[in-house]
């Protein structure tokens, strides 16, 4: 018996995605959106050293979820100016 015969006997259509496949697709879309938003945020952040920016980009691309989360938690902090608190 072929796979098609087994699927047809079970009443499932192999061309229609099942719930698990939809969940995996949605999770993948969330990961891509998170990585894209972190990359755009990184590139639009002013006053960062180019080497540091490249390192952050590599972290975001190598570890999409953890890298983006680290960028939003730690990397977006703007460097403080020494003249912000007058004596």
C-alpha positions as CSV (number, residue, x, y, z in Angstrom):
1,X,0.0,0.0,0.0
2,X,1.3,3.5,-0.9
3,X,1.4,6.5,1.4
4,X,-1.3,8.1,-0.7
5,X,-3.6,5.2,-0.2
6,X,-3.1,5.2,3.6
7,X,-3.7,9.0,3.8
8,X,-6.8,8.7,1.6
9,X,-8.1,5.9,3.8
10,X,-7.5,8.0,6.9
11,X,-9.5,10.9,5.4
12,X,-6.7,13.4,5.5
13,X,-5.7,15.5,2.5
14,X,-1.9,15.8,2.3
15,X,-2.2,19.1,0.5
16,X,-4.0,20.9,3.3
17,X,-1.7,21.9,6.3
18,X,-2.6,20.5,9.6
19,X,-2.7,22.5,12.9
20,X,0.9,21.6,13.8
21,X,2.2,22.8,10.5
22,X,0.4,26.1,10.9
23,X,1.8,26.5,14.4
24,X,5.4,25.9,13.1
25,X,4.9,28.4,10.3
26,X,3.5,31.0,12.7
27,X,6.5,30.5,15.0
28,X,8.9,30.8,12.1
29,X,7.2,34.1,11.1
30,X,7.5,35.4,14.6
31,X,11.2,34.6,14.7
32,X,11.9,36.2,11.3
33,X,9.9,39.4,12.4
34,X,11.8,39.5,15.7
35,X,15.2,39.2,14.0
36,X,14.3,41.8,11.3
37,X,13.1,44.3,13.9
38,X,16.2,43.8,16.0
39,X,18.4,44.3,12.9
40,X,16.5,47.5,11.9
41,X,16.7,48.8,15.5
42,X,20.5,48.1,15.5
43,X,21.1,49.8,12.2
44,X,19.1,52.9,13.3
45,X,20.7,53.3,16.7
46,X,22.9,56.4,16.6
47,X,26.3,56.8,18.1
48,X,27.6,53.2,18.1
49,X,31.0,52.0,17.1
50,X,31.0,50.2,13.8
51,X,32.8,47.2,15.2
52,X,30.4,46.9,18.1
53,X,27.5,47.2,15.6
54,X,28.9,44.4,13.5
55,X,29.4,42.2,16.5
56,X,25.7,42.8,17.5
57,X,24.6,42.0,14.0
58,X,26.5,38.7,14.0
59,X,24.9,37.8,17.4
60,X,21.4,38.6,16.1
61,X,22.0,36.6,12.9
62,X,23.6,33.6,14.6
63,X,21.1,33.3,17.5
64,X,17.9,34.9,16.2
65,X,15.7,34.7,19.3
66,X,18.4,35.0,22.0
67,X,20.4,37.6,20.0
68,X,17.4,39.8,19.4
69,X,16.3,39.5,23.0
70,X,19.7,40.5,24.2
71,X,19.8,43.4,21.8
72,X,16.5,44.7,23.1
73,X,17.4,44.1,26.7
74,X,21.1,45.3,26.7
75,X,22.2,46.7,23.4
76,X,19.8,49.5,22.9
77,X,21.0,51.5,25.9
78,X,22.6,54.7,24.5
79,X,26.0,55.5,25.8
80,X,25.8,58.2,28.5
81,X,27.5,61.5,28.0
82,X,29.9,62.7,30.7
83,X,28.4,66.2,30.5
84,X,24.8,65.0,31.3
85,X,25.3,65.8,35.0
86,X,26.7,69.3,35.5
87,X,28.8,69.7,38.6
